[in-house]
Amino acid sequence: MQLEHWKEESGDPCAEPPWTGVQCIGSSIIDLKLHGLGLTGSIGFELSNLKSLKKLDLSSNDIEGSIPYSLPPNLTHLNFAENKFSQSFPYSIEKMKHLQHLFESTR
């Protein structure tokens, strides 16, 4: 499935039309739901810059590599299940004081 309205460079994911899987309040991304979209590649460290992000669902994709040491600090829900990560969550996950739901499994 294509990420409708996503742009390779620049663009505003909170502007009209909204980007597939992105939920915002004002100009802040609060929810990324990208479940089962056939995404490949790896997760970059830049994800930690999303300070307002509360929910991140990248489950049921083909994402590989390491899970970044630094994740968005205010996450309450994190779902990385059914991907191809090369490791478990880093120990820094223990410092995420707002995290309530954590899902991880590998294929």
C-alpha positions in Angstrom: 0.0 0.0 0.0 1.2 3.5 -0.8 1.7 6.1 1.9 -0.9 8.5 0.5 0.2 12.2 0.5 3.6 11.4 2.0 6.5 13.3 0.4 10.1 12.2 0.1 11.4 15.6 1.1 9.8 18.4 3.2 6.1 18.8 3.4 3.8 19.1 6.4 2.3 15.8 7.6 -0.3 17.7 9.7 -1.5 19.9 6.8 -4.4 19.1 4.4 -4.7 16.6 3.0 -3.4 14.5 6.0 -0.7 11.9 5.4 -1.7 8.3 5.6 -1.4 7.0 9.2 -0.6 10.4 10.7 -2.7 12.0 13.4 -2.0 15.5 14.6 -3.1 18.1 17.1 -2.3 21.4 15.5 1.2 21.1 14.0 2.3 18.3 16.4 2.2 14.6 15.4 0.6 12.6 18.2 -0.1 9.2 16.5 1.7 7.2 13.7 -0.3 4.2 12.8 1.6 2.4 9.9 0.5 -1.1 10.6 0.7 -3.6 7.8 1.8 -1.3 5.0 4.6 -3.4 3.7 7.2 -0.9 4.9 10.9 -1.9 4.5 14.2 -0.5 5.6 15.3 0.6 9.1 14.2 3.1 11.7 16.4 6.2 12.0 17.4 8.0 15.2 15.5 11.0 14.1 12.3 9.4 15.4 13.2 10.6 18.8 12.7 14.2 17.6 8.9 13.6 17.6 8.4 14.9 21.2 4.6 15.0 21.0 4.2 11.5 19.7 2.1 9.3 22.0 1.3 6.2 19.9 3.6 4.5 17.4 2.5 1.4 15.5 4.9 0.0 13.0 3.6 -3.6 13.4 3.3 -6.2 10.6 5.8 -4.7 8.2 9.3 -5.8 7.0 11.4 -3.3 9.0 14.9 -4.5 9.7 18.0 -3.5 11.6 18.4 -2.2 15.2 15.7 -0.5 17.2 17.1 3.0 18.0 18.5 3.6 21.4 16.5 6.8 21.6 12.8 6.7 20.9 10.2 9.4 21.2 10.3 10.3 25.0 6.5 10.7 25.5 5.2 7.5 24.0 2.4 5.8 25.8 1.9 3.0 23.2 4.6 1.3 21.1 4.0 -1.6 18.7 6.9 -3.1 16.8 5.4 -6.6 16.5 5.9 -8.8 13.4 9.0 -7.1 11.9 12.5 -8.3 11.2 14.5 -6.4 13.8 18.0 -7.8 14.6 17.6 -7.2 18.4 15.2 -6.6 21.2 14.4 -3.2 22.7 17.4 -1.3 24.0 17.8 -0.9 27.8 16.8 2.7 27.4 13.2 1.6 27.1 13.1 1.3 30.9 13.5 5.1 31.1 10.4 5.8 29.1 8.2 6.8 32.1 5.0 7.3 30.1 5.0 4.0 28.3 1.9 1.9 29.1 1.7 -0.6 26.3 4.6 -2.3 24.6 4.3 -5.0 21.9 7.3 -6.7 20.3 7.8 -9.9 18.5 9.9 -11.0 15.6 9.1 -13.1 12.5 
